[in-house]
Amino acid sequence: MHVGEEFCGSQSEALQESINKQSVNYFRNYHRTRMDELHLFLENEGWELCPVKTSFTILQLQEFKFLRNSPLLHSRTSKTQDEETSQSRDSSPTKQKAASDGGSFFLRYLHGGNPFNVETEEDGTEDIMETDSFECSYSLDQNESSSDDDIADELKQDYIDEIAGTSPGKWRASLKHSSRRASWKAVVGLPPLVTNTTLTVLRLFGKYIQMMDVLRSIAFDVTICMSQLFDFYLYAVYTFFASGMSEVNERTMSNKLRTTLRRITDNLILSENDDNANGHQVASPGRRDKVPHPHISPIVDLMNEHKLYGLAERVVAAESLVYLAKQFEFLQPCLESMIPVQKKAFLQQFYSQTVSTAAELRKPVYRIVAAHAVDYENIHQQMTAVKWEIKEIMSQHNAYVDIILREFQVFSMRLAEISKRVPIPKEAYNVLWEHCIRLASRTFVEGYSTDSCFH
């Protein structure tokens, strides 16, 4: 197009419109195929941790190589919005080469060569996979010595204040145990929690942005397709791991998250009615943009009590979605620089209404585990069986207290066991215990509200 404009001295609006139409048709077909592949990958995903390095970033992927020196990603706050937009419009390789050689294609290639020779780097390798096993790098408490010499003095003093009056032996044992727990929860430098499908979506992001860079006229159409990739991944995580309990939607999902899921269901997911209505007809344009409802792979076991109802898979799924959202946010300045100014409102709304809800999906995903891991019904029954008539002051608490403490202890032990396979981030750990405390509190309220408590 640039060569033709310079040769003819005309913008050739009719030609540009035709090329734009053909480009949109080509990319729509390409995107349709990628969405079908993503549907296949998600339905066969085992939600196992993909062992990428701790230092992994999306710029290490080959698909993002062309953005490694982009000032939009490395210095997001050093320039104003107008400066970034102006620079990004001239950021494509062709335009940069033209600017460095005087702007004229014909003068630059007057003595040889042509504008279609593109120099590429020969090195096409990626070094993103971790070779060491996860267990060796994470099981810190297994390799700790029994000595407490390495415990900080401040930590010792805190425990002295907390358990003043206890025997030295109990104090020392409690200190060592709590120190090991604290070090387990404070592990830093863990690799991103991603799956093979997560990496596939990230690579597609890179390819789509390359197309936006080359075909600026359809950049907004490509942006919409990128948003559909993220939408479908989010919808699959919700469908697989958070839609099994009806009360989850009411108690743990915000209105914004519910609105997002409803929008995705209406605009992106092919319903059974759509299938029946178009079974023997040519698919309508709206139906061609939709994908079938995904179903979780049968190899994923979410009913095993000893594995906390698939907690390892739930952690990988929820945290990989959060990581994907963070990378989408990282790419926001680049995307905004490539789409027309009047279209930026759509992108900003997508970030505020959809990308921001990724972290919120943790609550419904993990609540199912907290609801099944502790036998709240048995605790409630024990409470209702208590005779609350006060005839004499008891010297010991009721049995249901021991039961719930034991339930929490077993739950904590299982969490520690699963953390040897998959690291449980602090955010997930906090959400799990928050759910347990809330459910236990509700059980206490229901138990104390029985008639026997008021006699």
C-alpha positions in Angstrom: 0.0 0.0 0.0 2.8 2.5 0.9 4.6 1.7 -2.4 1.4 2.1 -4.4 0.5 5.4 -2.7 4.0 6.8 -3.4 4.0 5.6 -7.0 0.5 6.8 -7.9 0.4 9.9 -5.7 -3.1 8.8 -4.6 -4.7 7.3 -1.5 -6.7 4.9 -3.7 -9.7 4.8 -1.3 -11.5 2.2 -3.4 -8.5 -0.1 -3.3 -8.0 0.4 0.4 -11.6 -0.4 1.1 -11.4 -3.6 -0.9 -8.2 -4.7 0.8 -9.7 -3.9 4.1 -12.7 -6.0 3.4 -10.6 -8.9 2.2 -8.3 -8.6 5.3 -11.3 -8.7 7.6 -12.7 -11.8 5.9 -9.3 -13.5 6.0 -8.7 -12.7 9.7 -12.3 -13.7 10.7 -11.7 -17.2 9.1 -8.4 -17.4 10.8 -9.9 -16.5 14.1 -12.7 -18.9 13.7 -10.2 -21.7 13.3 -8.2 -20.6 16.4 -11.4 -20.5 18.5 -12.3 -24.0 17.5 -8.7 -25.1 18.4 -9.0 -23.4 21.8 -12.3 -25.1 22.4 -10.6 -28.5 21.7 -7.6 -27.6 23.9 -9.8 -26.6 26.8 -11.9 -29.7 26.6 -8.7 -31.9 26.7 -6.9 -29.8 29.3 -5.8 -31.7 32.4 -5.1 -28.4 34.3 -1.6 -29.6 35.2 1.1 -27.0 36.0 3.2 -26.2 33.0 6.8 -25.9 34.3 7.9 -22.5 33.0 10.9 -20.7 34.6 10.5 -18.3 37.5 11.8 -15.5 35.2 9.3 -16.2 32.4 7.6 -13.3 30.7 5.5 -13.2 27.6 8.2 -11.2 25.8 10.4 -14.3 25.8 7.8 -16.0 23.4 8.7 -15.9 19.8 5.4 -14.3 19.0 6.3 -11.3 21.0 9.8 -10.8 19.8 8.9 -7.8 17.7 7.7 -6.0 20.9 10.8 -6.6 23.0 12.2 -3.1 22.4 8.8 -1.4 22.4 8.8 1.7 24.6 5.1 1.2 25.2 5.8 -1.9 27.3 9.1 -1.0 28.9 8.4 2.6 29.8 4.6 2.9 30.2 4.7 6.1 32.3 7.6 8.0 30.8 5.6 9.5 27.9 2.2 11.1 27.6 -0.7 9.4 25.8 -0.2 11.6 22.7 3.5 10.9 22.5 2.9 7.1 22.8 0.2 7.2 20.2 2.3 9.2 17.8 5.3 6.9 18.2 3.3 3.7 17.8 1.8 4.8 14.5 5.3 4.7 13.1 6.4 1.6 15.0 5.9 -1.0 12.2 9.1 -2.3 10.7 8.2 -0.9 7.3 7.6 2.6 8.4 10.6 2.6 10.7 12.8 1.6 7.7 11.2 4.2 5.5 11.8 7.0 8.1 15.4 6.1 8.5 16.1 6.2 4.8 14.4 9.5 3.9 10.8 8.3 3.6 10.9 7.3 -0.1 10.8 3.7 -1.1 12.1 4.4 -4.7 15.1 6.4 -3.5 16.0 3.8 -0.9 16.0 0.9 -3.4 17.3 2.9 -6.4 20.5 0.9 -6.7 19.2 -2.5 -5.7 17.1 -4.5 -3.4 13.3 -4.3 -2.9 10.9 -3.4 0.0 9.8 -7.0 0.3 13.1 -8.3 1.7 12.6 -8.5 5.4 15.6 -9.3 7.6 14.8 -11.7 10.4 16.8 -13.0 13.3 18.1 -16.5 12.8 17.7 -17.5 16.5 14.2 -19.0 16.9 14.7 -20.9 20.1 12.9 -20.3 23.4 14.3 -21.0 26.8 11.2 -20.8 29.0 10.8 -24.2 30.5 12.1 -25.2 33.9 14.3 -28.3 34.0 14.3 -28.8 37.8 11.3 -30.6 39.4 8.7 -28.6 41.3 9.1 -30.6 44.5 12.8 -29.9 44.9 12.3 -26.1 44.6 9.2 -25.7 46.8 9.2 -28.2 49.6 11.1 -26.0 52.0 9.7 -27.4 55.2 11.0 -30.9 54.3 14.6 -29.7 54.1 14.7 -27.4 57.1 16.9 -28.4 60.0 15.4 -29.0 63.4 17.5 -26.3 64.9 16.0 -22.9 65.8 19.2 -21.0 65.4 18.1 -19.4 62.2 14.8 -18.1 63.6 14.8 -14.3 63.8 15.1 -12.7 67.2 12.0 -10.5 66.4 10.0 -13.6 65.7 11.1 -15.2 68.9 10.1 -12.2 70.9 6.7 -12.1 69.3 6.1 -15.7 70.4 7.4 -14.9 73.9 4.8 -12.2 74.2 2.0 -14.4 72.8 2.6 -17.6 74.8 4.0 -16.2 78.0 3.6 -18.6 80.8 3.9 -21.8 78.8 6.7 -24.3 79.4 10.0 -23.9 77.5 9.5 -27.2 75.7 6.0 -26.2 74.4 7.2 -22.7 73.5 10.2 -24.1 71.4 8.0 -26.7 69.6 5.4 -24.1 68.8 7.9 -21.7 67.6 9.6 -24.1 65.2 6.3 -25.3 63.8 5.0 -21.8 63.2 8.3 -20.7 61.7 8.1 -23.5 59.2 4.5 -22.6 58.4 5.4 -19.0 57.9 8.3 -19.9 55.6 6.0 -22.2 53.6 3.5 -19.4 53.1 6.1 -16.7 52.3 7.9 -18.6 49.5 8.9 -16.1 46.8 10.2 -16.6 43.4 7.7 -19.2 42.3 7.1 -19.5 38.5 3.8 -18.3 37.0 0.9 -20.8 37.4 0.1 -21.5 33.8 -1.1 -24.5 31.7 -0.3 -25.4 28.1 -3.5 -23.9 27.0 -2.6 -20.6 28.8 0.6 -20.5 26.7 -1.4 -21.2 23.6 -3.6 -18.2 24.3 -0.6 -16.0 25.0 1.0 -17.0 21.7 -2.3 -16.2 19.9 -2.2 -12.8 21.6 1.3 -12.3 20.1 0.2 -13.4 16.6 -2.9 -11.2 16.7 -0.9 -8.1 17.7 1.5 -8.8 14.8 -1.5 -8.7 12.5 -2.6 -5.4 14.1 0.8 -4.0 13.5 0.8 -5.0 9.8 -2.9 -4.4 9.1 -3.7 -1.3 11.0 -7.0 -0.8 9.1 -8.4 -3.9 10.8 -6.7 -3.4 14.2 -10.0 -2.9 16.0 -11.5 -6.1 14.5 -8.4 -8.0 15.7 -8.8 -6.5 19.2 -12.4 -7.8 19.4 -11.1 -11.2 18.5 -8.5 -11.0 21.2 -11.1 -10.2 23.7 -13.1 -13.3 22.6 -10.1 -15.5 23.3 -9.9 -14.2 26.9 -13.7 -14.4 27.3 -13.8 -18.0 26.3 -10.9 -18.9 28.7 -12.7 -17.2 31.5 -16.0 -18.8 30.7 -14.4 -22.3 30.6 -12.8 -21.9 34.0 -16.1 -20.8 35.4 -18.0 -23.6 33.8 -15.6 -26.3 34.8 -14.9 -25.3 38.4 -17.5 -22.8 39.7 -20.9 -23.7 38.2 -21.6 -26.8 40.2 -23.3 -25.2 43.1 -26.3 -22.9 42.7 -25.7 -21.1 45.9 -22.2 -20.2 44.8 -23.6 -17.7 42.3 -25.7 -16.0 44.9 -23.2 -15.8 47.7 -19.8 -15.3 46.1 -20.2 -13.6 42.8 -20.4 -9.9 42.3 -22.9 -8.3 40.0 -20.1 -7.3 37.6 -18.9 -10.9 37.3 -22.5 -12.2 36.8 -23.0 -9.5 34.1 -19.8 -10.5 32.4 -20.7 -14.2 32.3 -24.2 -13.4 31.0 -22.7 -11.3 28.2 -20.3 -14.1 27.2 -23.0 -16.6 27.3 -25.3 -14.5 25.0 -22.7 -13.3 22.6 -20.1 -16.1 22.3 -21.5 -19.4 23.4 -23.5 -21.5 21.0 -26.7 -22.6 22.7 -28.7 -25.8 22.0 -31.5 -23.6 20.5 -29.0 -22.1 18.0 -27.9 -25.6 17.1 -31.4 -26.9 16.5 -32.5 -23.7 14.6 -29.6 -23.8 12.2 -29.0 -27.6 11.9 -30.0 -27.8 8.3 -29.4 -24.2 7.2 -26.4 -22.1 6.3 -25.0 -20.6 9.5 -25.9 -17.0 10.1 -23.1 -14.5 10.7 -23.9 -14.2 14.4 -23.8 -18.0 14.8 -20.5 -18.3 13.0 -18.9 -16.1 15.7 -20.0 -18.4 18.5 -18.4 -21.6 19.8 -20.0 -24.7 21.4 -20.3 -24.9 25.2 -17.1 -26.5 26.6 -17.1 -29.6 28.7 -14.4 -30.5 31.2 -12.1 -33.4 30.4 -13.1 -36.7 32.1 -9.5 -37.1 33.4 -10.1 -34.2 35.8 -11.5 -35.6 39.1 -13.3 -33.0 41.1 -15.0 -35.5 43.5 -12.1 -37.0 45.3 -12.3 -36.1 48.9 -8.6 -36.9 49.6 -7.5 -34.5 46.9 -9.8 -31.8 48.3 -12.2 -32.1 45.3 -9.7 -31.2 42.7 -8.1 -28.3 44.5 -4.8 -28.7 42.6 -6.6 -28.4 39.3 -8.8 -25.5 40.6 -5.7 -23.6 41.8 -4.0 -24.0 38.4 -7.1 -23.0 36.5 -8.0 -20.0 38.6 -4.5 -18.7 38.9 -3.7 -19.2 35.2 -6.7 -17.1 34.4 -5.5 -14.4 36.8 -2.0 -14.5 35.1 -3.6 -14.3 31.7 -5.6 -11.2 32.8 -2.3 -9.6 34.1 -0.7 -10.1 30.7 -3.6 -8.6 29.0 -3.3 -5.6 31.2 0.4 -5.5 30.4 -0.4 -5.3 26.7 -3.1 -2.5 27.1 -0.8 0.4 26.1 0.2 -1.4 23.0 -3.4 -2.3 22.0 -4.6 1.3 22.7 -1.9 2.7 20.4 -3.0 0.6 17.5 -6.7 1.1 17.4 -8.5 4.3 16.3 -9.0 6.9 19.1 -12.8 6.6 18.8 -12.7 2.9 19.5 -10.6 3.1 22.7 -13.8 3.4 24.9 -14.6 -0.3 24.0 -11.2 -1.5 25.0 -11.2 0.5 28.3 -14.7 -0.9 29.1 -13.5 -4.4 28.4 -10.6 -4.0 30.8 -12.8 -2.5 33.5 -15.8 -4.9 33.1 -14.2 -8.2 32.1 -10.4 -8.4 32.7 -10.8 -7.0 36.2 -13.2 -9.8 37.1 -10.6 -12.6 36.6 -9.4 -12.4 40.3 -13.0 -12.4 41.5 -13.5 -15.8 40.0 -11.3 -17.2 42.8 -14.1 -17.0 45.3 -16.7 -19.3 43.5 -13.9 -21.7 42.4 -12.5 -22.2 45.9 -15.8 -22.0 47.8 -16.9 -25.4 46.5 -13.7 -26.9 48.1 -14.3 -25.1 51.5 -18.0 -26.2 51.5 -17.2 -29.9 51.0 -13.9 -30.3 52.9 -15.5 -29.6 56.3 -18.6 -31.5 57.5 -20.6 -28.5 58.6 -23.8 -30.6 58.7 -22.4 -32.9 61.4 -21.3 -29.9 63.4 -24.8 -28.5 63.2 -26.3 -31.8 64.3 -23.9 -31.9 67.3 -24.9 -28.4 68.3 -28.7 -29.1 68.1 -28.1 -32.2 70.3 -26.6 -30.2 73.1 -28.8 -29.6 76.2 -28.4 -26.0 77.0 -30.1 -26.0 80.4 -27.7 -24.4 82.8 -27.7 -26.4 86.0 -24.1 -26.1 86.8 -21.0 -24.5 85.2 -19.2 -26.9 83.0 -15.4 -27.2 83.2 -15.0 -28.3 79.6 -16.4 -27.0 76.3 -18.9 -29.0 74.2 -17.9 -31.8 71.9 -18.8 -29.9 68.7 -15.9 -27.5 69.4 -13.4 -30.4 69.2 -15.1 -31.6 66.1 -14.7 -28.4 64.1 -11.2 -27.9 65.3 -10.3 -31.4 64.1 -12.0 -30.7 60.8 -9.9 -27.6 60.3 -6.8 -29.4 61.3 -7.4 -32.1 58.7 -8.2 -29.5 56.1 -4.9 -27.7 56.9 -2.9 -31.0 56.6 -4.5 -31.7 53.2 -3.7 -28.2 52.0 0.0 -28.8 52.9 0.0 -32.1 51.1 -1.5 -30.6 47.9 1.0 -27.7 48.1 3.8 -30.2 47.5 2.3 -30.8 44.0 1.1 -27.3 43.2 2.0 -24.1 45.0 -1.0 -22.4 46.6 -0.6 -18.6 46.3 -1.3 -16.5 49.3 -4.4 -15.1 47.7 -5.9 -18.5 47.1 -4.9 -19.6 50.6 -6.7 -16.6 52.2 -9.8 -17.2 50.1 -10.0 -20.8 51.1 -9.8 -20.0 54.9 -12.1 -17.1 54.5 -14.8 -19.4 53.1 -14.2 -21.9 55.9 -14.5 -19.3 58.6 -17.7 -17.8 57.0 -19.3 -21.3 56.6 -18.4 -22.2 60.2 -19.8 -18.9 61.4 -23.0 -19.5 59.6 -23.2 -23.0 61.1 -22.8 -21.6 64.5 -25.5 -19.0 63.9 -27.9 -21.7 62.7 -27.0 -24.0 65.6 -27.5 -21.3 68.2 -30.8 -20.2 66.7 -32.5 -23.5 67.4 -35.3 -23.6 70.0 -33.2 -25.6 72.5 -30.8 -22.7 72.9 -33.5 -20.5 74.3 -35.0 -23.0 76.9 
